[in-house]
Amino acid sequence: MLRAEDVYTALLRNDAAKVGPGARGTVTYKLEGRDVSADWEIRQNAVWRRGRLFLGCPRCARRSTRLYLPLADSWLACRRCWGLTYSSRALLNYKASLWGRGAFARMFGTSQRDWALSTTYENRKARREASRIRWTERRNYLSEAAQKV
């Protein structure tokens, strides 16, 4: 998977002064042992200081924050092109019934909703921690760029 967050951090690492709304380019990454390329652009955003980076899907040209390479010999494309969906949609895990997950759920007294909420909480916690680590790294690049100006 090629993530917009990784490209954004790499751009800040190389030259933070050039990162801003309207910037565009092409990124080449080594994924699954081969080089893949994708276009990127930074669009103005109220939350991201220097704009929000989006990747251009090589198949449909839509803006995306993630591009996927599910198989080593496949092409790079967005979630929509690959027909990917979220596991929570596929598992129908928002039913509160103890009967929704079969004998295992009845034995341990947990429902699909309990599992979904627990999983969502853990995933959010992991994403928050990853975000803190990314911004700690990015602050260094941004402060260096501010000192050069």
Secondary structure, DSSP 8 states (H G I E B T S, - for coil): -EEHHHHHHHHHHHHGGG-STT-EEEEEEEETTEEEEEEEEEE--SSSTT-EEEEE-TTT--EESEEB--STTS--B-HHHHT---HHHHHTTT---GGGG-HHHHHHT--HHHHHHHHHHHHHHHHHHHHHHHHHHHHHHHHHHHHH-
